Amino acid sequence: QEEVDQLSRRAVLHYLRARTYGFRLLDFPELEAAALGGDLVRAQRLIKDLEKDDAPALFWTTQAWGAAVNLAQDDPDMVSALPMIELFMDRLITLDATYFAGSPLALAGTYHASRPAMFGGNPDKAKAFYERGMKSDGERNLLIPYLYARFYATQVQDRELFNSLMVKVLEADVAQYPELRLQNEIARERARFWVENSQELFFE
């Protein structure tokens, strides 16, 4: 367990470094200061100035920040950033929901599905984002059906949906979209693992 904790702490530092690079790419110091300072009201005003061309930088900043918080859920200071992360996600989806084969929609779906409803998760929002992602890029980007199964289907304990989505990932031709080959291979490997260990995800 100590080794796992140490690896998690190292991963958090790497994700926070990635967030720094994301903000650097975004090149909006006022928004960065408001976001890191927890000034949600000011950030809400400033983020409206972002345009579609800013979507890539905004995505990688938000994705890295969200991943860091997910690994540091026992740190109140990190968890307090969740409203800011949600603000960033909402603006990202408004600007370009289909960036990088629907990755913003997968990110938002996982954000709302990764926690039980009693701890702030929102299954309805998660499902809506995943369904949008499936319609726009679910055939190309296998991380969308994989994450839909892994987080939403387990959140609502829908084993039938879980199985159908995982089968879709496992039976897909990962060579069909070369530009997404790496992440599709990752999705398939993770799908294989969780299908074999699904008893850890379902209560029945």
C-alpha positions in Angstrom: 0.0 0.0 0.0 2.9 2.4 0.8 4.3 1.9 -2.7 0.8 2.6 -4.3 0.5 5.8 -2.2 4.0 6.9 -3.3 3.2 6.3 -7.0 -0.1 8.2 -6.6 1.7 11.2 -5.1 4.2 11.2 -7.9 1.4 10.9 -10.5 -0.4 13.9 -8.8 2.8 16.0 -9.2 3.1 15.0 -12.9 -0.5 16.0 -13.5 -0.1 19.3 -11.8 3.0 19.9 -13.9 0.9 19.1 -17.0 -1.7 21.6 -15.7 1.1 24.2 -15.6 2.0 23.5 -19.2 -1.6 23.7 -20.1 -2.0 27.1 -18.6 1.2 28.2 -20.3 -0.3 27.1 -23.6 -3.6 28.8 -22.8 -1.6 32.1 -22.3 -4.2 33.8 -20.2 -2.5 34.9 -16.9 -5.6 36.6 -15.5 -7.7 33.4 -15.8 -4.9 31.3 -14.5 -4.5 33.5 -11.4 -8.3 33.5 -10.8 -8.5 29.7 -11.3 -5.5 28.8 -9.0 -6.6 31.4 -6.5 -10.1 29.9 -6.3 -11.9 33.0 -7.4 -14.8 31.4 -9.2 -16.7 34.6 -9.8 -13.8 36.2 -11.6 -13.0 33.0 -13.5 -16.6 32.8 -14.7 -16.3 36.3 -16.2 -12.9 35.8 -17.7 -13.4 32.4 -19.2 -16.1 33.8 -21.5 -13.2 35.5 -23.5 -11.9 32.1 -24.6 -12.6 31.1 -28.2 -12.7 27.8 -30.2 -9.0 28.1 -30.9 -8.4 27.8 -27.2 -10.2 24.5 -26.9 -7.0 22.3 -27.1 -5.2 24.1 -24.4 -8.3 24.3 -22.2 -8.9 20.6 -22.7 -5.4 19.5 -21.6 -5.4 21.9 -18.7 -8.7 20.6 -17.5 -7.9 17.0 -18.1 -4.6 17.2 -16.1 -6.2 19.2 -13.3 -9.1 16.7 -13.0 -6.8 13.7 -13.0 -4.7 15.3 -10.2 -7.8 15.9 -8.0 -9.1 12.4 -8.7 -5.9 10.9 -7.3 -5.8 13.3 -4.3 -9.4 13.0 -3.0 -8.2 12.9 0.6 -6.7 16.4 0.2 -9.4 19.1 0.9 -7.4 21.8 -0.9 -7.3 19.7 -4.0 -11.0 18.7 -3.9 -12.0 22.4 -3.4 -11.0 22.9 -7.0 -13.9 20.8 -8.3 -16.3 23.7 -9.1 -13.5 25.4 -11.0 -12.8 22.2 -13.0 -16.5 21.9 -13.8 -16.5 25.5 -15.0 -13.6 24.8 -17.3 -15.3 21.6 -18.6 -18.5 23.4 -19.3 -16.7 26.2 -21.3 -14.7 23.6 -23.2 -17.8 21.7 -24.3 -19.4 25.0 -25.4 -16.3 25.9 -27.5 -15.6 22.5 -29.1 -17.3 19.3 -27.7 -15.8 17.2 -30.5 -12.1 18.2 -30.0 -9.8 15.1 -30.1 -12.6 12.7 -31.1 -15.1 13.8 -28.5 -12.7 13.7 -25.6 -14.3 16.7 -23.8 -17.6 14.8 -23.6 -15.8 11.7 -22.3 -14.1 13.9 -19.7 -17.3 15.5 -18.5 -19.2 12.1 -18.4 -16.4 10.6 -16.3 -16.4 13.7 -14.0 -20.0 13.2 -13.2 -20.0 9.4 -13.1 -16.8 8.8 -11.1 -18.5 9.5 -7.8 -21.6 8.0 -6.2 -24.6 10.3 -6.3 -24.5 10.7 -2.5 -21.0 12.1 -2.8 -21.8 14.6 -5.6 -21.9 12.4 -8.7 -24.7 13.0 -11.2 -25.7 10.0 -13.2 -28.1 11.9 -15.4 -25.5 14.4 -16.5 -22.9 11.6 -17.0 -25.3 9.6 -19.2 -26.1 12.7 -21.3 -22.5 13.5 -22.0 -21.6 9.9 -22.7 -24.5 9.6 -25.1 -23.4 12.8 -27.0 -19.9 11.3 -27.2 -21.2 8.0 -28.5 -23.2 9.7 -31.2 -20.4 12.0 -32.4 -17.3 9.8 -31.9 -18.2 6.5 -30.2 -17.1 4.4 -33.2 -13.7 6.1 -33.5 -12.7 6.8 -30.0 -13.0 3.6 -27.9 -12.3 5.4 -24.7 -15.8 6.8 -24.9 -17.7 3.5 -24.7 -15.0 2.1 -22.3 -15.4 5.0 -19.9 -19.2 4.9 -20.3 -19.1 1.3 -19.1 -16.5 1.6 -16.5 -17.9 4.6 -14.7 -21.6 5.2 -15.6 -22.7 1.6 -15.9 -21.1 0.7 -12.6 -22.3 3.9 -11.0 -25.9 2.9 -11.7 -25.1 -0.9 -11.4 -26.3 -1.6 -15.0 -24.4 -4.8 -15.8 -26.2 -5.3 -19.1 -25.1 -1.9 -20.4 -21.6 -2.6 -19.0 -21.4 -5.8 -20.9 -22.6 -4.4 -24.2 -20.3 -1.4 -24.2 -17.3 -3.5 -23.2 -18.0 -6.0 -26.0 -18.1 -3.1 -28.4 -14.7 -2.0 -27.3 -13.2 -5.6 -27.4 -14.6 -6.4 -30.8 -13.6 -3.1 -32.5 -10.8 -2.9 -35.1 -8.2 -0.7 -33.4 -6.3 -0.3 -36.6 -9.2 1.4 -38.4 -8.3 4.8 -37.1 -4.5 5.1 -37.0 -4.5 8.5 -35.4 -6.3 7.0 -32.4 -4.6 3.7 -32.3 -2.7 4.2 -29.0 -5.7 5.3 -26.9 -7.9 2.6 -28.5 -5.4 0.0 -27.6 -5.4 1.3 -24.1 -9.2 1.2 -24.0 -9.2 -2.4 -25.2 -6.7 -3.5 -22.6 -8.5 -1.8 -19.8 -11.8 -3.3 -21.0 -10.4 -6.8 -21.0 -9.1 -6.3 -17.5 -12.5 -5.1 -16.1 -14.5 -7.7 -17.9 -12.4 -10.3 -16.2 -12.7 -8.6 -12.9 -16.3 -7.3 -13.1 -17.1 -8.8 -9.7 -15.2 -6.0 -8.1 -17.5 -3.4 -9.7 -21.0 -4.9 -9.2 -22.7 -5.6 -5.9 -24.7 -8.6 -7.0 
